[in-house]
Amino acid sequence: MNLAAKETGEVAAEAFMLGRLAVVPDLSGALYLPDERTLVVADLHLEKGSAYAARGVLLPPYDSAATLRLLGAAILRYQPARVIALGDSFHDRGAEARIDESCLASLRASQAGRDWLWISGNHDPMISAAMGGTVTGELDLRGVMLRHEPSPAGALPEIAGHLHPAAKIRMRGRALRRRCFAISPSRCVMPAMGAYAGGLNVRDIAFRPLFSLGFCAHLLGDGRLFRIDPRLLLPD
């Protein structure tokens, strides 16, 4: 373990069991389910940049392409038979009309030869057939619920997105804030994969009802994932 790891209590992230599902967190922010040959991603927020531009907030218009490249690399790495996108895949209802042909081609290349499931989110309650794949509200996979928004009252283990978890730690005297997985024995809240999606600190009150018995943050670091000692997580 290097000096930085000693300072923060970091250890390499590993595969874990969530209910009856073996789950492997990936540096891209995706989650691989090896027994199901399934890759799960959350909160792509495609065309967020163009949505902001339409309101006069000019951002570089490359977020969809960057997000789809990251997604495509994860698909190439794992070669899944199925991809499940956990909602807010499109930033708003007009995203499908704004996405350009090169991004559509990238999406279709990622979908080719595998099942593709869109789970609807609050930003994209309707996804048209033109985007490929099939659409559902949630999915029960071996007794683990896959849905967009985590449910504190859920009786089953779950994998969800929506909150865009991020962790803040102090390393070498400086604060570091990165996207992360928030994981407990019964729940995984996934980081947003979207280039412009941002993140909510896992110390925010929104996470408290989901993790009353505690959790670990698996931080997306430089070149690897790190499991962070919960005592070292800082508020914003």
N, C-alpha and C positions, 0 to 999 in steps of 0.2 A: 504493500500500500504506500502511495507516495505521500509527500508532506501535506498536500491539499486534502487528501482523503483523511489523514490523521486529524486535521483541523476541524473537519465537518462531520466526522463519523460516517463517511460514505463507504459503501460496499457495493460491489457490482450487482446490478439487478438480476434476478433469476426468474425462471418459470415458476408458477404457483398454481394451486388448485383453487378454483372458485366453484363451490358446490361440487358437481361431478365433472366439471370442465377443466382440462389442463389449458393454461393460458400463458402465452409468452409475450411480454411487452417488448416493443421494438423502438429503436431510437427515432424512427420517423414519427412516432406517436400512434402508430397502428398497433393492433393486438392480434397475435396469431393464435388460432385454436388448432393445434396439430392433429388431434383426433378427428376433427371435423373438416380438416383441410380448408379452413375458413379464415379469411383476413377481415378484421373489423376496423373501421375507421370512423371518426366522428368530426362533425362540424367543419366540413370543407369550406363552407361559405363562398362558393364560386360566384364570381362577379360582384364581390363586395366593393372592389375598387370602382367599377363602373357605376354602382349605385350611389356611391359618394360623389362621383364626378357629376352625376345628374343633379345633385343638390348644390353644386358649385364648390365642393371640396375636392381639389384636384390631387389625386395620388397617382403614382406610376401605374399604368394599366396592365401590369404583368402578373397580378396575384393569382389569377386562375391558371395561367400557364405554369407558374412556379408550384402551385399546389398539386396540379396534375402530374408534374414531373416527379414530385416527392411520392405521390401515390403510385405512379408507374414503377418507380424504383423498388418500392416495397413489394409490389406484385411480382416483379421480376425476381426478387430475392426469395420469395416463399412459394411462388407458383401455385397459388390457391385454386381450388376447384370452385370456390364461392367467395364473393366479396359482399360484405354487409356494411352499408353506410348508415350511421345512427342519427340521421336527421340534421337539419340545417346544412344540407349538402349544397343548396342554392341559397344565396343570401336573401332573395326576395322573390316575389311572384313574377317579376319581369326579367329575372336572370336568364331564363331559357331563351328569351328573345334577343338578349344582348350578347350572349356568349359567341365568340367568333368561331369560324370554321376550323381553324387549327386546333383550338381547344376541344371542339367536338370530336375531331379526328383522334386526338389523344385519348379522350374518354372512351370512344368506341374501340380503340386498340386495347385499352385496359380491360374492356368488357368481353372481348373476343375469346371464345372457347371456355367460358366459365359462367356460372350462375351469378346474377347480380341482383341484390335486394336493397332497395331504398326504404329506409324507415322514415316516415314523415316527421318533421319537426315544426316548431313554432314559426320559423322563417319560411318553410316550404311545405305547407300542409297539403298541397297538390303538386304532384310531379307528373308530367305528361309522358305518354308512351314514346314520344320522340327522343327522350333521354335514355331509352333502353331499359332493360331490367324489369322488375316488378316492384310494386309499392305495397307496404303494409304499415300498420300503426305500431306494432311490436311483435316480438317473436320469442317463443319459449323453446330454448335449445337445451335439452337434457336437464330440464328443471332450473335453468338460469334464464331470466328474462332479459332480453335485449330491447332497449327502448331509448327514446331520445332524452327525456327528462327523468332524472332519478326520482324514485318514489320512497320517501321515508317510511311509509306505511306498508310497503311491499312485503309479502310473506316469503317470497322466493329470493335467492341471490340474484343480483342484476349486474349488467354492464350497461352503462349509460354515458351520455355526453352532456351537452347543454351548458354546463357551468364553466368550461374552459379552464380547468385547474392549472395554477402556476404556484411555484414554491420560491420563497426568498430565504437565502441563507447568507451567513457571513463567512468569507474565505480570505485568508491573508489580509485581514483588516478591511476588506471591501465587501459591500453588499452585492450579491449575485441573485438575479431573478430569472427563472426559466420555467417553461411549461413542464408539466409533470402528470403522471398518473397518480390518482389518489386511490389507495387500495386497502381494503380490509378483508377478513375472511369471507364476507358476504356481499361485498360490493366493489366494483371498479368504476370510477368516474374517469373517463378518458380525456386526454388533452385535445384541444382543437388542432386539426391538421392544416386548416386554412392559413395562408400566408399572412392575411390581415386580421385574423380572428382575435388575437390578443389573449389575455388570461386573467382570471380572478384568483386572488391569493387564497390558498387553501385554509388560511387562518380566518377568512371572512365568515361572518355569522351564517351565511347560506349553507356552509358545509356541516354545521354542528348537528342538525337533526339526522344527517345521513351517517355520521360516524361517532355516535355517542360513546362507543367503546374504543375509539382510537383508530388510527390508520397510519400507513406509511406513505411517504411521497417518493415516487420513483422519477427522479429528475432527468430530463433530457439534456445530457451534458455534451461536452465536446468529444465526439467520437465514441461515447459509451453512455449507458444509463447508470445512474447511481441511486441506491436506496438510502434515503436520508433519515437519520435518527429524528423522530418527531419532536424531541425536545429542542432541536436546533432550528426548527422552522420559525421564521420571523414574520410578524405582520408588516404590512406596508406602512 
